[in-house]
């Protein structure tokens, strides 16, 4: 992993953490600092991990095309199915995971064909 990616992710995560804590603390009905800190730390760790994963995946133009196609399609399909059967949050999470899995499969098939499209 590039050192600059980690540094940039850390800086943006710190900004996200401060903003998330302020918004979370000010919108709570029963202000509990420990609860707000716990939620903020959890959201910050998740944000940092997702930031690193996304910008590692999108490191080349070929990958931008692959994942830029699969993730939005999977998000829309799973969002509709999630809205019909479950909740929209489950649909978004499943769509994101499904889009990444389909992108990985697409990339593996592309590599096994030697970069040829048939």
HELIX and SHEET records of a PDB file:
HELIX    1   1 UNK A    3  UNK A   27  1                                  25    
HELIX    2   2 UNK A   33  UNK A   57  1                                  25    
HELIX    3   3 UNK A   61  UNK A   85  1                                  25    
HELIX    4   4 UNK A   88  UNK A  112  1                                  25    
END                                                                             
